[in-house]
Amino acid sequence: MSKNKILATCILTCALMMTSTAKAESYFIDKLSQGIANIAFGFIEIPKNVINITSDQNIFLGLTWGVIRGIVHGVSRTLVGGVEVITSPVPSSEFASPAYVWNRFSEDSRYFGLHYPGYWTSYGPLDDGE
C-alpha cells in the first residue's frame, strides 16, 4: 500500500471518529415523532382555523371559511407529516411551522417556510410572518 493511501485512510478514520452521533440520533427521533404527531393530529387544524377566524372576524366566516381552510391545512399537515417520517434520517430544516398543531395555537400554520396568501392570515413573531 502506498503512503498516500495510508495517509488518506488515517485522515478519514480520524474525521469519522470526531463526528458526534448523539445529535443525529436526537434529531432523527425529534423529526420522526413530529412527523407521526402531524399525521395523527392533522385534523386538529379544522377546529384551530374555525376558532382563529371566528375570534378575528365573526362566527359566520369561522364556520365557512374556517372549515374550508382547516381542511386544506389538515391535509397539508398530514402530508407534511408523512414527508417528515420518510425523510427523518436526513437532516433538514423544519417543514411545518409551528412544529406541532397545538403549539402557538392562535397562529396560522406554514409549510416549508412559505407564507400562504390570505386575508385572514396571522403569523406570529416567532415565524417572521408578514
SEVOLUM-386335 format. One line per 2 residues: number of its first residue (from 0); their letters; for each residue x, y, z of C-alpha. Coordinates in pm, 1 decimal. Example, Ala and Ser with C-alpha at 12.3 -4.5 7.8 and 13.67 -1.06 7.14 Angstrom:
REM residues 2
0) as) 1230.0/-450.0/780.0 | 1367.0/-106.0/714.0;
REM end
This chain:
REM residues 130
0) ms) 0.0/0.0/0.0 | 134.3/339.7/-85.8;
2) kn) 192.0/613.8/169.1 | -83.2/828.5/16.5;
4) ki) -345.5/557.6/68.0 | -236.3/502.4/428.0;
6) la) -242.1/876.0/496.2 | -586.7/913.6/336.6;
8) tc) -717.4/620.0/541.6 | -582.8/772.9/863.9;
10) il) -733.8/1113.0/787.3 | -1071.6/959.7/700.2;
12) tc) -1068.6/745.8/1015.1 | -985.8/1046.1/1234.3;
14) al) -1255.6/1255.8/1070.9 | -1518.8/987.7/1123.0;
16) mm) -1415.8/937.6/1485.5 | -1451.0/1309.4/1556.5;
18) ts) -1815.8/1334.8/1444.4 | -2087.3/1320.7/1704.8;
20) ta) -2372.4/1075.1/1657.7 | -2571.1/1193.2/1960.2;
22) ka) -2702.6/1499.5/1776.9 | -2801.0/1297.6/1471.2;
24) es) -2983.4/1038.5/1680.5 | -3169.4/1308.7/1874.2;
26) yf) -3260.2/1486.6/1550.1 | -3389.8/1163.3/1397.8;
28) id) -3613.9/1091.7/1696.1 | -3743.5/1452.1/1708.9;
30) kl) -3823.8/1461.0/1338.4 | -3981.5/1114.8/1345.0;
32) sq) -4202.9/1196.9/1643.8 | -4301.5/1529.0/1486.2;
34) gi) -4398.3/1351.8/1163.9 | -4603.3/1087.3/1344.3;
36) an) -4780.7/1353.4/1551.5 | -4859.3/1558.9/1241.4;
38) ia) -5003.6/1253.9/1066.3 | -5212.4/1155.6/1368.5;
40) fg) -5334.1/1502.4/1468.2 | -5352.1/1691.4/1139.0;
42) fi) -5730.6/1701.6/1165.6 | -5698.5/1944.5/1461.2;
44) ei) -5630.9/2214.1/1200.7 | -6008.2/2227.2/1135.2;
46) pk) -6117.3/2349.0/1481.5 | -5798.7/2556.0/1507.6;
48) nv) -5886.4/2753.7/1194.3 | -6252.6/2783.6/1291.7;
50) in) -6155.1/2924.8/1632.8 | -5891.2/3161.3/1494.2;
52) it) -6107.1/3305.0/1215.7 | -6408.9/3333.1/1446.6;
54) sd) -6207.3/3527.8/1702.6 | -6056.9/3753.8/1433.3;
56) qn) -6371.8/3812.5/1225.5 | -6710.4/3656.6/1307.7;
58) if) -6882.9/3323.5/1358.9 | -7019.3/3307.1/1001.2;
60) lg) -6673.2/3332.6/845.2 | -6536.5/3095.1/1107.4;
62) lt) -6790.4/2826.6/1020.7 | -6749.6/2865.1/644.7;
64) wg) -6401.5/2983.2/551.9 | -6251.8/2839.5/872.8;
66) vi) -6376.1/2489.4/791.3 | -6253.3/2508.6/432.1;
68) rg) -5913.2/2641.9/533.2 | -5895.1/2392.4/820.5;
70) iv) -5949.4/2101.8/581.8 | -5679.2/2232.9/347.3;
72) hg) -5435.3/2284.3/634.9 | -5527.1/1946.1/785.8;
74) vs) -5449.9/1764.2/462.0 | -5131.7/1969.0/419.8;
76) rt) -5013.6/1894.7/774.8 | -5086.7/1523.3/731.9;
78) lv) -4892.4/1508.2/404.1 | -4603.8/1707.8/552.5;
80) gg) -4603.5/1464.2/846.1 | -4565.3/1177.6/600.6;
82) ve) -4275.1/1354.0/432.7 | -4114.2/1408.4/775.0;
84) vi) -4144.1/1039.8/862.1 | -3995.6/935.0/528.4;
86) ts) -3709.1/1186.4/545.5 | -3645.4/1156.8/919.3;
88) pv) -3297.1/1003.8/874.6 | -3192.3/1302.1/660.4;
90) ps) -3114.0/1628.0/844.6 | -3311.5/1919.6/703.6;
92) se) -3487.0/2236.2/808.9 | -3826.9/2231.4/975.7;
94) fa) -4109.9/2151.0/734.6 | -4408.9/2279.3/933.9;
96) sp) -4423.5/2587.9/1149.6 | -4531.0/2562.2/1427.6;
98) ay) -4389.3/2212.6/1451.4 | -4697.2/2065.4/1618.3;
100) vw) -5055.8/2173.9/1558.7 | -5106.6/2252.8/1928.8;
102) nr) -4800.7/2480.5/1953.4 | -4884.6/2851.7/1923.1;
104) fs) -5249.3/2764.4/1857.8 | -5353.3/3117.5/1764.8;
106) ed) -5107.1/3137.2/1473.9 | -5167.6/3003.4/1126.5;
108) sr) -4962.8/2710.9/1003.7 | -4694.0/2744.0/738.4;
110) yf) -4527.0/2468.1/544.4 | -4174.2/2468.0/402.2;
112) gl) -4130.9/2829.1/517.5 | -4385.1/2967.0/269.8;
114) hy) -4629.7/3243.7/357.0 | -4965.6/3144.6/216.5;
116) pg) -5162.3/3444.0/94.4 | -5494.3/3515.9/250.2;
118) yw) -5687.7/3795.7/406.5 | -5746.7/3617.3/738.4;
120) ts) -5391.9/3500.6/790.2 | -5193.0/3580.6/1104.0;
122) yg) -4835.6/3474.3/1162.3 | -4663.9/3518.6/1493.2;
124) pl) -4341.1/3698.8/1573.2 | -4157.4/3367.6/1611.7;
126) dd) -4220.5/3287.7/1245.7 | -4107.6/3620.3/1094.6;
128) ge) -4453.4/3644.9/940.7 | -4573.2/3921.1/719.1;
REM end
